[in-house]
Amino acid sequence: MQTIHKIWDTYRTCWANSNAIQRTEKLKTILTDDFEYSDPNFEVKGYVQLSDYMQQFQEQFEGASFITNEINTHHNRCLIHWSMINSTNEVISNGSSFVFYENDKLKQITGFFKESGS
């Protein structure tokens, strides 16, 4: 049984993985077949669409990655606070994700952060 911390760490590192094949394979192992993701800018369904969105993110924020600041969890739900950092580990922005998971896989993630230009 994977812990949510391990699952989230795999998910988090996928945002910085520039190899689409590796990224997609990792996402397959941690996402349900009916996975959904939304944030203020985008909505996707499934690991392929999420992987494509991660690629777009990497093109827009070259060298950026995420660190986890705090995970609060109960009843297959999590509230995760994170920071996006640049290649020199400076915090670019902070945000939170509300996560629903089942059977040791992420089922739904809703990201919250300040929208660009807001």
C-alpha positions as CSV (number, residue, x, y, z in Angstrom):
1,M,0.0,0.0,0.0
2,Q,1.4,3.4,-1.0
3,T,1.1,6.3,1.3
4,I,-0.4,9.5,0.1
5,H,3.0,11.2,0.8
6,K,4.7,8.8,-1.6
7,I,2.0,9.1,-4.2
8,W,2.0,12.9,-3.9
9,D,5.8,13.0,-4.2
10,T,5.7,11.0,-7.5
11,Y,2.9,13.4,-8.8
12,R,4.9,16.5,-7.7
13,T,8.1,15.3,-9.4
14,C,6.2,14.6,-12.7
15,W,5.7,18.4,-13.1
16,A,9.5,18.8,-13.5
17,N,10.1,15.6,-15.6
18,S,10.7,16.7,-19.2
19,N,10.6,13.1,-20.6
20,A,7.0,12.7,-21.8
21,I,7.2,8.9,-21.9
22,Q,8.6,8.5,-18.4
23,R,6.2,11.1,-17.0
24,T,3.2,9.4,-18.6
25,E,4.3,6.0,-17.3
26,K,4.7,7.4,-13.8
27,L,1.3,9.1,-13.9
28,K,-0.4,5.8,-15.0
29,T,0.8,4.3,-11.7
30,I,-0.6,6.9,-9.4
31,L,-3.8,8.1,-11.2
32,T,-7.2,6.4,-11.4
33,D,-8.6,5.7,-14.9
34,D,-11.2,8.5,-14.5
35,F,-8.8,11.0,-13.0
36,E,-9.7,14.7,-13.2
37,Y,-7.6,17.8,-12.7
38,S,-8.6,21.5,-12.6
39,D,-6.9,24.8,-11.6
40,P,-7.8,28.4,-12.3
41,N,-6.4,28.1,-15.8
42,F,-7.2,24.6,-17.1
43,E,-9.2,21.4,-16.7
44,V,-8.0,18.0,-17.9
45,K,-9.2,14.4,-17.7
46,G,-6.8,11.4,-17.7
47,Y,-3.1,10.9,-17.5
48,V,-2.4,11.8,-21.1
49,Q,-4.1,15.2,-20.9
50,L,-2.4,15.9,-17.6
51,S,1.0,14.9,-19.0
52,D,0.4,17.3,-21.9
53,Y,-0.5,20.1,-19.5
54,M,2.7,19.4,-17.5
55,Q,4.7,19.8,-20.7
56,Q,3.0,23.1,-21.4
57,F,3.9,24.2,-17.8
58,Q,7.5,23.2,-18.3
59,E,7.7,25.3,-21.5
60,Q,6.2,28.3,-19.7
61,F,8.2,28.0,-16.5
62,E,11.5,26.5,-17.6
63,G,13.4,25.0,-14.6
64,A,10.5,25.3,-12.2
65,S,9.4,22.6,-9.8
66,F,7.3,22.1,-6.7
67,I,8.0,21.5,-3.0
68,T,5.4,20.2,-0.6
69,N,5.0,22.4,2.5
70,E,2.2,20.5,4.3
71,I,-0.2,17.6,3.8
72,N,-3.4,17.3,5.8
73,T,-5.3,14.1,5.2
74,H,-8.5,12.3,6.3
75,H,-11.1,10.0,4.7
76,N,-9.4,9.7,1.3
77,R,-9.1,13.5,1.0
78,C,-6.1,15.8,1.3
79,L,-5.4,19.5,1.5
80,I,-1.8,20.0,0.3
81,H,0.1,23.3,0.5
82,W,3.0,23.7,-1.9
83,S,5.4,26.2,-3.3
84,M,6.6,26.5,-6.9
85,I,10.3,27.2,-7.0
86,N,12.6,28.3,-9.8
87,S,15.9,26.6,-10.8
88,T,17.7,28.5,-8.0
89,N,15.2,27.3,-5.4
90,E,13.5,30.7,-5.0
91,V,9.8,30.6,-4.3
92,I,7.9,31.9,-7.3
93,S,4.4,31.3,-5.9
94,N,2.5,29.4,-3.3
95,G,-0.7,27.4,-3.7
96,S,-2.9,24.6,-2.4
97,S,-4.4,21.5,-3.9
98,F,-7.5,19.7,-2.7
99,V,-7.1,16.0,-3.5
100,F,-9.5,13.0,-3.5
101,Y,-7.9,9.6,-3.8
102,E,-9.1,6.0,-3.8
103,N,-7.4,2.6,-3.8
104,D,-4.0,4.3,-3.4
105,K,-4.4,6.4,-6.5
106,L,-5.2,10.1,-7.1
107,K,-8.8,10.5,-8.4
108,Q,-9.3,14.2,-8.5
109,I,-7.1,17.3,-7.9
110,T,-8.3,20.9,-7.7
111,G,-5.4,23.4,-7.6
112,F,-5.7,26.8,-6.0
113,F,-3.2,29.6,-6.7
114,K,-3.2,33.2,-7.8
115,E,-3.9,33.4,-11.5
116,S,-1.4,35.0,-13.8
117,G,-2.2,38.7,-14.2
118,S,-4.4,38.8,-11.1
